Amino acid sequence: MDSEHDGVRMKVEGDRLSTLPDDIIFKILALVGFRQAIETSALSSRWRYLWTSMPCLHFSDEDFRALAKLSKFVKGVLSGRNNRMEVSSVNLTIRRRASSRFVQGMLNKVLYYALSHNVHQLNINCTGVEAPVSPFSSQSLKHLNLNHFTYKNSITTPSTWKLLALTTLNLRSVTLYNDNNDKSADIFSNCANLKNLTLNDCKIRGSNGFNISHPGLSDLTLICFEEGGNVVTPQLKNLTIRNWGRGIHLISAPNLAFLQYKGAFNSLQFSGELLHLEESSIDIYRPFEDKANAHKVVCLFQQLHSVKFLTLDFELFKFLSSYVELISHQPSPFANLKSLKIYPYNANESEEQTPLKVMSTEVKNYLLDGSPGATFTMVLPEEVIAMKKTKLAQKLSTELRALLQQENASMETKMVKMHELGKAHIDIDSCWKHLSVHFEKGKETASNVITKLNRIKGLLGELSASNRDTIQPSFSTLCAEANIVMNKITDCVKSDCDENQRRLSVCFSELATTLEPSS
């Protein structure tokens, strides 16, 4: 009776899922994974060709034991897809070692297909291989992420790279060649609509070197960059610079509202006033202790005079306190300041923390006298550590919630698939194989979920009551969601066992029948 009830339940759930609109099913299948989404074609006629119209293509070597199988899979998907449907996004991830020729062939196939089907977002992550990127252009591409393309695997700009619709560009470990003879030309001049640009550990080669003079750029992030150069961006609102190498010769950003700088001290200079600056965070570690650099710090503060919310590293105060004669007869540069926060340098739980010394009165007056109503906050090392633990707990919670959503969607499709396969003739060995796969996957998922929950619980135990109270409700909800998902996984394995038992009973019955004497 229970088996009959379970069969009816699976049929109802299967019908309910199949009646959903295609766009909703596509979102569910995106959570399951692209390879698993294609496997749903075996469910019924409703699902047979559904995957061919999916707008998001995801290819990853993590889903295959050998890169050759990934290559075959990519070829099959691209040849079997409905070519009348445009592609909204394509993700290609290859982290294993492979020959450059092999990876480039697969990369070019994916690129050609995506660009010829008006792709909007393209993410290519090749962290374990050398894969040159062929020159390409697109009228539809809006978001592009390229990760880990070494010196040999460069991109030539701007004449061979025309991405007129591009608004967001993220490059990591990419070498760019600027082949334009016009030294005033921006290296991204053929990306006329570019708004958000991130360059992480990149190199720029060519006669022009590094030069960004884009008229429409609003967000710019520069991380681990070697070259010095110029940034001329009249519409720039947000600028983040971390671990800069040789410094910037010139920054012209009159509309800048947010500035974050973190790294060794160098010549961070702005052309013109920053009249619209709202928020700034300056973290200069290990400054060279000489009067010339102290003077540069004072000049930097004067350039930031319009800032309203300022965060500074304590090491900078210690440094400036040694040269109070430079500021003793100068007025405070900050007339609009509403908040000043001081953070300890590199607070780390594993290192012995040195109590923060009292800041000199001269430095404090220099920073705050221009805005007597501004709030002043000295953040202690233990508070920074608590904030780091709180953020880590929140990050783990987000990752776990995404995992549970993926598993929940996966269980729904598996139950539908099991219901449809129950009607087909499948040999006993295949049944045991399916059961083994589901069991091992369930075991892996359970271990992953419990590990993350235990880690979050451990972090909560180390937080203060106020910080813990902000995360505890979310953690309790996650535990309840994890219990529901694990129950579904267990039900799925039980259903597999019941199906195996049913097929074995049929098999034994058929064997026994063949031994009965004929009448």
DRENKOLVEX-87938 format. One line per field, with one value per residue (C-alpha): z negated, x negated, y negated. Coordinates in nm, 2 decimals, decimal comma, always signed. Example, Ala and Ser with C-alpha at 12.3 -4.5 7.8 and 13.67 -1.06 7.14 Angstrom:
REM residues 2
zz <- c(-0,78;-0,71)
xx <- c(-1,23;-1,37)
yy <- c(+0,45;+0,11)
This chain:
REM residues 519
zz <- c(+0,00;-0,09;+0,24;+0,43;+0,24;+0,31;+0,68;+0,69;+0,51;+0,75;+1,05;+0,90;+0,83;+1,17;+1,35;+1,14;+1,24;+1,61;+1,63;+1,53;+1,80;+1,98;+1,83;+1,47;+1,56;+1,70;+1,37;+1,18;+1,42;+1,38;+1,01;+1,09;+1,33;+1,71;+1,75;+1,52;+1,70;+2,03;+1,87;+1,80;+2,17;+2,09;+1,86;+2,12;+2,45;+2,26;+2,15;+2,45;+2,63;+2,35;+2,28;+2,64;+2,57;+2,24;+2,26;+2,02;+2,12;+1,85;+1,93;+1,66;+1,64;+1,28;+1,43;+1,62;+1,53;+1,86;+2,07;+2,38;+2,24;+2,18;+2,53;+2,67;+2,44;+2,56;+2,93;+2,87;+2,69;+2,95;+3,24;+3,07;+2,94;+3,10;+3,31;+3,33;+2,96;+2,85;+2,57;+2,26;+2,09;+2,14;+1,87;+1,95;+1,67;+1,72;+1,42;+1,53;+1,71;+2,09;+2,41;+2,54;+2,88;+2,72;+2,50;+2,76;+3,00;+2,75;+2,65;+3,00;+3,06;+2,75;+2,84;+3,20;+3,10;+2,82;+3,02;+3,32;+3,10;+2,94;+2,60;+2,33;+2,06;+2,12;+1,84;+1,92;+1,64;+1,75;+1,45;+1,52;+1,89;+2,15;+2,39;+2,63;+2,69;+3,06;+3,15;+3,14;+3,17;+3,06;+3,09;+2,80;+2,53;+2,22;+1,94;+2,00;+1,74;+1,84;+1,57;+1,59;+1,93;+1,91;+2,09;+2,39;+2,39;+2,44;+2,59;+2,85;+2,81;+2,92;+3,30;+3,28;+2,99;+3,06;+2,79;+2,85;+2,61;+2,33;+1,99;+1,74;+1,80;+1,54;+1,63;+1,41;+1,50;+1,86;+2,07;+2,29;+2,60;+2,69;+3,06;+3,12;+3,23;+3,08;+2,73;+2,61;+2,71;+2,43;+2,44;+2,41;+2,66;+2,87;+2,56;+2,59;+2,33;+2,07;+1,71;+1,48;+1,52;+1,30;+1,38;+1,14;+1,18;+1,54;+1,76;+2,05;+2,32;+2,62;+2,70;+2,51;+2,19;+1,93;+2,01;+1,92;+2,04;+2,09;+2,09;+1,96;+1,70;+1,36;+1,16;+1,17;+0,97;+1,00;+0,81;+0,81;+1,11;+1,21;+1,45;+1,36;+1,58;+1,62;+1,53;+1,68;+1,62;+1,60;+1,50;+1,25;+0,93;+0,75;+0,75;+0,57;+0,58;+0,39;+0,40;+0,67;+0,81;+0,94;+0,87;+1,09;+1,27;+1,28;+1,17;+1,30;+1,17;+1,07;+0,99;+0,77;+0,48;+0,33;+0,30;+0,15;+0,14;-0,02;+0,03;-0,02;-0,01;+0,33;+0,53;+0,51;+0,66;+0,81;+1,07;+0,96;+0,66;+0,55;+0,46;+0,47;+0,25;+0,00;-0,14;-0,14;-0,30;-0,31;-0,43;-0,38;-0,55;-0,64;-0,51;-0,47;-0,77;-0,63;-0,62;-0,24;-0,27;-0,57;-0,35;-0,08;-0,34;-0,44;-0,07;-0,02;-0,31;-0,15;+0,17;-0,02;-0,19;-0,08;-0,22;-0,46;-0,58;-0,63;-0,74;-0,81;-0,92;-1,26;-1,12;-0,92;-1,25;-1,41;-1,12;-1,11;-1,48;-1,43;-1,22;-1,40;-1,30;-0,95;-1,08;-1,40;-1,22;-0,95;-0,97;-0,95;-0,58;-0,65;-0,66;-0,57;-0,78;-0,95;-1,06;-1,12;-1,19;-1,28;-1,21;-1,34;-1,08;-0,98;-1,29;-1,30;-1,57;-1,53;-1,61;-1,94;-1,94;-2,05;-2,24;-2,04;-2,17;-2,24;-1,93;-1,97;-2,04;-1,76;-1,49;-1,63;-1,63;-1,28;-1,15;-1,35;-1,42;-1,08;-1,16;-1,54;-1,50;-1,33;-1,52;-1,60;-1,64;-1,73;-1,63;-1,85;-1,70;-1,87;-1,71;-1,37;-1,43;-1,54;-1,22;-1,01;-1,18;-1,14;-0,77;-0,73;-0,91;-0,67;-0,37;-0,47;-0,53;-0,18;-0,03;-0,22;-0,12;+0,24;+0,20;+0,04;+0,31;+0,57;+0,39;+0,35;+0,72;+0,80;+0,58;+0,76;+1,10;+0,98;+0,84;+1,17;+1,35;+1,12;+1,19;+1,57;+1,56;+1,34;+1,65;+1,87;+1,88;+1,70;+1,62;+1,25;+1,29;+1,40;+1,10;+0,86;+1,04;+1,00;+0,63;+0,57;+0,74;+0,55;+0,22;+0,27;+0,38;+0,08;-0,15;+0,00;-0,03;-0,39;-0,48;-0,31;-0,47;-0,82;-0,79;-0,69;-0,97;-1,23;-1,11;-1,13;-1,48;-1,59;-1,46;-1,64;-1,96;-1,93;-1,87;-2,12;-2,20;-1,98;-1,68;-1,73;-1,76;-1,40;-1,25;-1,48;-1,32;-0,98;-1,11;-1,27;-0,94;-0,75;-0,99;-0,92;-0,55;-0,57;-0,75;-0,47;-0,19;-0,36;-0,41;-0,04;+0,04;-0,20;-0,04;+0,30;+0,19;+0,03;+0,35;+0,54;+0,29;+0,33;+0,71;+0,69;+0,47;+0,70;+1,00;+0,82;+0,72;+1,08;+1,19;+0,93;+1,02;+1,39;+1,31;+1,10;+1,37;+1,62;+1,40;+1,36;+1,56;+1,87;+1,86)
xx <- c(+0,00;-0,28;-0,46;-0,14;-0,10;-0,46;-0,41;-0,10;-0,29;-0,58;-0,34;-0,16;-0,49;-0,62;-0,31;-0,32;-0,69;-0,62;-0,33;-0,55;-0,64;-0,97;-1,14;-1,07;-1,19;-1,51;-1,58;-1,53;-1,76;-2,02;-2,04;-2,08;-2,37;-2,39;-2,50;-2,22;-1,97;-2,04;-1,98;-1,62;-1,56;-1,50;-1,20;-0,92;-0,83;-0,77;-1,14;-1,30;-1,41;-1,37;-1,74;-1,80;-1,64;-1,81;-1,95;-2,24;-2,53;-2,77;-3,07;-3,31;-3,59;-3,47;-3,18;-3,40;-3,68;-3,87;-3,90;-3,83;-3,48;-3,42;-3,53;-3,29;-3,01;-3,06;-3,06;-2,73;-2,56;-2,65;-2,55;-2,22;-2,10;-1,81;-2,00;-1,70;-1,73;-1,97;-2,22;-2,20;-2,51;-2,80;-3,04;-3,35;-3,57;-3,89;-4,12;-4,32;-4,65;-4,61;-4,78;-4,73;-4,61;-4,34;-4,20;-4,21;-4,01;-3,74;-3,75;-3,72;-3,42;-3,24;-3,33;-3,21;-2,88;-2,82;-2,90;-2,70;-2,40;-2,40;-2,54;-2,49;-2,73;-3,05;-3,26;-3,58;-3,79;-4,11;-4,33;-4,53;-4,61;-4,75;-4,47;-4,52;-4,21;-4,15;-4,04;-3,67;-3,39;-3,03;-2,73;-2,54;-2,79;-2,73;-2,93;-3,27;-3,49;-3,83;-4,03;-4,40;-4,54;-4,92;-5,18;-5,16;-4,78;-4,73;-4,45;-4,53;-4,34;-4,19;-4,18;-4,10;-3,86;-3,53;-3,26;-3,03;-2,75;-2,99;-2,91;-3,11;-3,46;-3,65;-4,01;-4,24;-4,59;-4,54;-4,81;-4,67;-4,86;-4,78;-4,87;-4,73;-4,99;-4,78;-4,93;-4,62;-4,39;-4,23;-4,31;-3,93;-3,82;-3,63;-3,41;-3,21;-2,95;-3,19;-3,08;-3,25;-3,61;-3,82;-4,19;-4,34;-4,70;-4,71;-4,98;-4,97;-5,23;-5,28;-5,41;-5,14;-5,17;-4,89;-4,64;-4,27;-4,09;-3,74;-3,47;-3,18;-3,35;-3,18;-3,35;-3,72;-3,91;-4,28;-4,44;-4,81;-4,89;-5,26;-5,26;-5,23;-5,01;-4,73;-4,36;-4,15;-3,78;-3,55;-3,24;-3,41;-3,22;-3,40;-3,77;-3,94;-4,31;-4,48;-4,85;-4,95;-5,30;-5,47;-5,20;-4,98;-5,12;-4,79;-4,43;-4,17;-3,83;-3,64;-3,31;-3,47;-3,24;-3,41;-3,78;-3,95;-4,33;-4,52;-4,89;-5,24;-5,29;-5,35;-5,25;-4,87;-4,79;-4,48;-4,45;-4,20;-3,97;-3,75;-3,44;-3,20;-3,39;-3,16;-3,35;-3,72;-3,93;-4,31;-4,52;-4,89;-5,10;-5,47;-5,52;-5,89;-5,95;-6,10;-5,98;-5,92;-5,66;-5,50;-5,46;-5,30;-5,05;-4,95;-4,91;-4,69;-4,47;-4,43;-4,32;-4,05;-3,92;-3,56;-3,52;-3,24;-3,31;-3,68;-3,85;-4,22;-4,47;-4,63;-4,98;-4,93;-4,86;-5,16;-5,37;-5,22;-5,26;-5,63;-5,62;-5,37;-5,57;-5,43;-5,07;-5,11;-5,04;-4,80;-4,42;-4,23;-4,17;-3,84;-3,55;-3,27;-3,36;-3,08;-3,26;-3,63;-3,72;-4,06;-4,13;-4,42;-4,66;-4,62;-4,44;-4,50;-4,38;-4,69;-4,93;-4,99;-4,79;-4,96;-4,73;-4,66;-4,85;-4,67;-4,68;-4,87;-4,65;-4,80;-4,71;-4,36;-4,30;-4,44;-4,19;-3,88;-3,89;-3,75;-3,44;-3,37;-3,04;-3,20;-3,19;-3,53;-3,56;-3,88;-3,81;-4,00;-4,18;-3,94;-3,65;-3,80;-3,85;-3,48;-3,37;-3,58;-3,43;-3,08;-3,14;-3,28;-2,97;-2,75;-2,95;-2,92;-2,55;-2,51;-2,71;-2,51;-2,18;-2,28;-2,38;-2,05;-1,86;-2,06;-2,01;-1,64;-1,59;-1,81;-1,58;-1,27;-1,41;-1,54;-1,20;-1,04;-1,31;-1,27;-0,89;-0,94;-1,22;-1,00;-0,79;-1,09;-1,26;-1,60;-1,83;-1,91;-2,28;-2,17;-1,93;-2,21;-2,43;-2,17;-2,13;-2,51;-2,54;-2,25;-2,38;-2,73;-2,61;-2,37;-2,66;-2,88;-2,61;-2,53;-2,89;-2,93;-2,61;-2,70;-3,06;-2,94;-2,68;-2,94;-3,17;-2,91;-2,81;-3,17;-3,20;-2,88;-3,02;-3,32;-3,11;-2,97;-2,60;-2,51;-2,69;-2,56;-2,20;-2,22;-2,31;-2,13;-1,78;-1,93;-2,14;-1,82;-1,64;-1,94;-1,93;-1,56;-1,61;-1,90;-1,68;-1,41;-1,67;-1,83;-1,49;-1,43;-1,77;-1,69;-1,34;-1,51;-1,75;-1,46;-1,26;-1,57;-1,58;-1,21;-1,24;-1,53;-1,33;-1,03;-1,25;-1,42;-1,08;-0,97;-1,30;-1,27;-0,90;-0,99;-1,27;-1,04;-0,78;-1,02;-1,08;-0,72;-0,61;-0,40;-0,04)
yy <- c(+0,00;-0,24;-0,16;-0,24;-0,56;-0,66;-0,59;-0,81;-1,09;-1,08;-1,09;-1,39;-1,57;-1,48;-1,62;-1,93;-2,00;-1,92;-2,17;-2,46;-2,72;-2,67;-2,97;-2,84;-2,50;-2,65;-2,82;-2,50;-2,31;-2,58;-2,49;-2,12;-2,16;-2,16;-1,80;-1,67;-1,90;-1,73;-1,39;-1,50;-1,44;-1,07;-1,16;-1,20;-1,36;-1,69;-1,69;-1,53;-1,85;-2,10;-2,13;-2,23;-2,57;-2,65;-3,00;-2,93;-2,70;-2,58;-2,37;-2,26;-2,00;-1,93;-1,73;-1,49;-1,25;-1,33;-1,65;-1,44;-1,37;-1,74;-1,82;-1,55;-1,68;-2,04;-1,93;-1,73;-2,02;-2,28;-2,05;-1,94;-2,28;-2,47;-2,72;-2,95;-3,03;-3,30;-3,24;-3,47;-3,33;-3,09;-2,96;-2,76;-2,64;-2,44;-2,39;-2,08;-2,07;-2,02;-2,11;-2,46;-2,34;-2,11;-2,38;-2,65;-2,43;-2,39;-2,75;-2,87;-2,65;-2,78;-3,14;-3,12;-2,96;-3,21;-3,52;-3,40;-3,35;-3,70;-3,60;-3,86;-3,72;-3,53;-3,38;-3,19;-3,05;-2,86;-2,85;-2,54;-2,58;-2,81;-2,90;-3,19;-3,40;-3,47;-3,83;-3,86;-4,13;-4,13;-4,36;-4,19;-4,10;-4,30;-4,12;-3,95;-3,77;-3,63;-3,46;-3,34;-3,40;-3,41;-3,62;-3,39;-3,40;-3,77;-3,98;-4,25;-4,58;-4,80;-4,74;-4,37;-4,39;-4,56;-4,51;-4,79;-4,67;-4,58;-4,73;-4,51;-4,37;-4,17;-4,05;-3,84;-3,74;-3,87;-4,03;-4,31;-4,45;-4,80;-4,83;-5,19;-5,44;-5,72;-5,76;-5,95;-5,66;-5,46;-5,08;-5,02;-5,28;-5,02;-4,94;-5,26;-5,16;-5,02;-5,12;-4,87;-4,76;-4,53;-4,46;-4,20;-4,09;-4,21;-4,33;-4,58;-4,57;-4,79;-5,14;-5,31;-5,12;-5,17;-5,45;-5,45;-5,76;-5,63;-5,90;-5,68;-5,46;-5,47;-5,19;-5,10;-4,84;-4,79;-4,50;-4,38;-4,59;-4,63;-4,92;-5,29;-5,50;-5,75;-5,73;-6,00;-5,92;-6,22;-6,01;-5,78;-5,73;-5,45;-5,37;-5,08;-5,03;-4,74;-4,63;-4,88;-4,84;-5,15;-5,40;-5,61;-5,91;-6,09;-6,03;-6,27;-6,18;-6,50;-6,32;-6,05;-5,96;-5,65;-5,58;-5,27;-5,25;-4,96;-4,89;-5,02;-5,40;-5,55;-5,85;-5,85;-6,19;-6,34;-6,61;-6,87;-6,87;-6,59;-6,80;-6,50;-6,26;-6,09;-5,80;-5,70;-5,42;-5,46;-5,16;-5,23;-4,97;-5,00;-5,35;-5,46;-5,67;-5,99;-6,35;-6,35;-6,07;-6,24;-6,55;-6,33;-6,20;-6,56;-6,65;-6,34;-6,45;-6,79;-6,64;-6,44;-6,75;-6,70;-6,35;-6,28;-5,93;-5,85;-5,52;-5,52;-5,26;-5,30;-5,26;-5,58;-5,77;-5,63;-5,74;-6,09;-6,13;-6,12;-6,43;-6,65;-6,96;-6,93;-6,98;-7,18;-7,51;-7,39;-7,40;-7,07;-6,98;-6,81;-7,05;-6,81;-6,51;-6,32;-6,01;-5,91;-5,54;-5,41;-5,04;-4,84;-4,72;-4,35;-4,23;-3,86;-3,61;-3,40;-3,68;-3,85;-4,18;-4,49;-4,73;-5,05;-5,34;-5,67;-5,88;-6,21;-6,51;-6,70;-6,44;-6,40;-6,78;-6,81;-6,56;-6,65;-7,03;-7,12;-6,91;-6,93;-6,73;-6,43;-6,10;-5,94;-5,56;-5,37;-5,00;-4,75;-4,44;-4,21;-4,39;-4,35;-3,97;-3,95;-4,12;-3,88;-3,58;-3,73;-3,78;-3,43;-3,28;-3,48;-3,37;-3,00;-3,05;-3,19;-2,90;-2,64;-2,80;-2,78;-2,42;-2,32;-2,49;-2,30;-1,97;-2,04;-2,10;-1,80;-1,58;-1,70;-1,61;-1,28;-1,18;-1,26;-1,07;-0,76;-0,77;-0,77;-0,51;-0,28;-0,22;-0,12;+0,21;+0,18;+0,46;+0,54;+0,43;+0,08;+0,06;+0,14;-0,11;-0,39;-0,30;-0,31;-0,65;-0,80;-0,66;-0,79;-1,13;-1,15;-1,06;-1,33;-1,59;-1,50;-1,52;-1,86;-2,00;-1,88;-2,02;-2,36;-2,37;-2,26;-2,53;-2,80;-2,68;-2,70;-3,06;-3,15;-3,02;-3,25;-3,56;-3,81;-3,78;-4,08;-3,95;-3,60;-3,72;-3,86;-3,52;-3,27;-3,30;-3,24;-2,94;-2,78;-2,82;-2,66;-2,36;-2,31;-2,34;-2,09;-1,85;-1,87;-1,82;-1,53;-1,37;-1,40;-1,25;-0,96;-0,91;-0,91;-0,63;-0,44;-0,46;-0,33;-0,03;+0,03;+0,03;+0,27;+0,50;+0,49;+0,57;+0,85;+1,00;+0,99;+1,15;+1,43;+1,48;+1,51;+1,76;+1,97;+1,97;+2,11;+2,42;+2,51;+2,81;+2,74;+2,86)
